């Protein structure tokens, strides 16, 4: 069980690094757009479109790392009022339910990417970007997020068995 948890956390760390690189590239692109417009009154024509793709990618890519680092919003007030064992069980059940939802979301993202590839869909902008490219980044990020949720299921289950505090 520890190997699964270590693996999922390593995947989340990797996805967070990719997310950081995408965020850096978005920053450079927006700064270039600002510089070009304010000095030459020219535009890249892609800054807003590609920044939107980047935003979708970093949300999904960074989700697992944020979960691992306990950065997501949690309602701990109610849990703190409950007996420890009951709080652990509720946390485990909530984690399992969220993992199932994330699996459902990943499945439909996979179907979306498949349809985009099948129909050769492109963006409705000047770039005609094949939409499977940014959608694939979302799909990979969602898979990393799903893996982290699976790891959290194992972690919360282990906490129940050992009597440790809920993670």
Residue pairs with C-beta under 8 A, 6 or more apart in sequence:
1 154
1 158
4 150
4 151
4 154
5 151
5 154
5 155
5 158
7 147
7 151
8 64
8 68
8 147
8 148
8 150
8 151
8 152
9 68
9 148
9 151
11 64
11 144
11 147
11 148
12 64
12 65
12 67
12 68
12 144
12 147
12 148
12 151
13 65
13 68
14 144
15 61
15 62
15 64
15 65
15 140
15 141
15 144
15 145
16 61
16 62
16 64
16 65
18 61
19 57
19 58
19 61
19 62
19 65
19 141
22 54
22 57
22 58
22 61
22 137
23 54
23 58
25 54
26 50
26 51
26 54
26 55
26 58
29 44
29 46
29 47
29 50
29 51
29 54
30 47
30 51
32 44
32 47
33 43
33 44
33 47
36 42
36 43
36 44
37 43
45 125
45 126
45 127
46 125
46 127
49 123
49 125
49 127
49 129
50 129
53 129
53 133
53 134
53 137
56 134
56 137
56 138
57 134
57 137
57 138
57 141
58 141
59 141
60 137
60 138
60 140
60 141
60 142
60 144
60 145
61 137
61 140
61 141
61 144
62 141
63 141
63 142
63 144
63 145
63 148
64 141
64 144
64 145
64 147
64 148
64 149
65 71
65 148
66 72
67 145
67 148
67 149
67 152
68 148
68 151
68 152
70 167
79 87
79 90
79 91
79 166
80 87
82 90
84 163
84 165
84 166
85 160
87 166
88 156
88 159
88 160
88 166
89 160
91 156
91 159
91 166
92 153
92 156
92 157
92 159
92 160
95 149
95 152
95 153
95 156
96 153
98 149
99 146
99 149
99 150
99 152
99 153
102 142
102 145
102 146
102 149
103 146
105 142
106 139
106 142
106 143
106 146
109 135
109 138
109 139
109 142
110 139
112 135
113 132
113 135
113 136
113 139
115 121
116 130
116 131
116 132
116 135
117 132
120 130
121 130
121 131
121 132
122 128
122 129
122 130
122 131
123 129
123 131
152 167
155 167
156 166
156 167
158 164
159 165
159 166
159 167
